[in-house]
Amino acid sequence: MDLILRLATIEDLPLLVQHRRAMFEEMEVYGARDLDAHDQAFTSWAEHLVMTGRLVAFLALAGGRPAASCCLWLREHQPRPGLETAHWPYLMSMFTEPEFRRRGAARALALAALQWARERGFAHVSLHATTPAVSLYERLGFTRTWEMRRNLLDEGPEV
Ligand SMILES: CC(C)(COP(=O)(O)OP(=O)(O)OC[C@H]1O[C@@H](n2cnc3c(N)ncnc32)[C@H](O)[C@@H]1OP(=O)(O)O)[C@@H](O)C(=O)NCCC(=O)NCCS
């Protein structure tokens, strides 16, 4: 299958919302009501960021049809020695339509996002992977980091 990759425009936002919803649906964690609300919230959030260049999305087309997409979010970050950029790219919303899976679409999109970030001088790209995507990212050189998190809804030492 020949894939054509291109950058998304604001006109592609409904597709990005649809793919992001489909990604969450496959996780089987959220109900329809939460996902409906999220579609709206994500659309407003992403619209502003796409328009200001802080959310860059990549599409893979197969036979003219959208087969897969992902987004690179330039997250604001605190200054850190040796890193002059105020934004750190975060790869998110990776989704391939089921009929186009296991043909390298996600890998091609991730590579395009990495190249995009490297060409603009960013030092790294981070992400949170779903279980099915871990090996894809590991093969592209992603490694685990040392972020820690305290769930405030859990029982535990008094806060
Ligand atoms: C995870 C996901 C994005 C992968 O998309 P994809 O386009 O199928 O990914 P790729 O084709 O690049 O790679 C997937 C696998 O197919 C294999 N593959 C790629 N081209 C292949 C080919 N021509 N023949 C056989 N296998 C192939 C890859 O080696 C990879 O193997 P792995 O799972 O053992 O690592 C897709 O399954 C998906 O959308 N899942 C639901 C949403 C989700 O979890 N998104 C990730 C968010 S972090």
The ligand as an ORCA input file, in Angstrom:
! r2SCAN-3c Opt
* xyz 0 1
  C      -1.042      1.259     17.677
  C      -1.428      1.648     16.257
  C      -1.374      3.164     16.140
  C      -0.429      1.025     15.289
  O      -0.782      1.464     13.970
  P      -0.215      0.714     12.659
  O      -0.367      1.641     11.520
  O      -0.815     -0.618     12.546
  O       1.332      0.583     13.051
  P       2.522      0.037     12.146
  O       1.956     -0.684     10.965
  O       3.491      1.119     11.891
  O       3.191     -0.986     13.139
  C       2.373     -1.905     13.841
  C       2.943     -3.303     13.730
  O       2.814     -3.771     12.394
  C       4.083     -4.264     11.952
  N       4.160     -4.046     10.516
  C       4.417     -2.874      9.891
  N       4.405     -3.064      8.553
  C       4.110     -4.375      8.373
  C       3.939     -5.181      7.216
  N       4.071     -4.686      5.993
  N       3.622     -6.476      7.399
  C       3.491     -7.004      8.628
  N       3.637     -6.290      9.776
  C       3.951     -5.003      9.624
  C       5.089     -3.462     12.730
  O       6.327     -4.123     12.807
  C       4.423     -3.370     14.073
  O       4.652     -4.565     14.815
  P       4.558     -4.587     16.435
  O       3.127     -4.329     16.821
  O       5.036     -5.949     16.780
  O       5.473     -3.495     16.912
  C      -2.850      1.122     15.882
  O      -2.922     -0.245     16.212
  C      -3.957      1.856     16.584
  O      -4.453      2.879     16.072
  N      -4.379      1.378     17.788
  C      -5.452      2.004     18.545
  C      -5.060      3.387     19.083
  C      -3.768      3.374     19.852
  O      -3.505      2.553     20.708
  N      -2.922      4.355     19.510
  C      -1.617      4.533     20.119
  C      -1.668      5.711     21.065
  S      -0.107      5.900     21.898
*
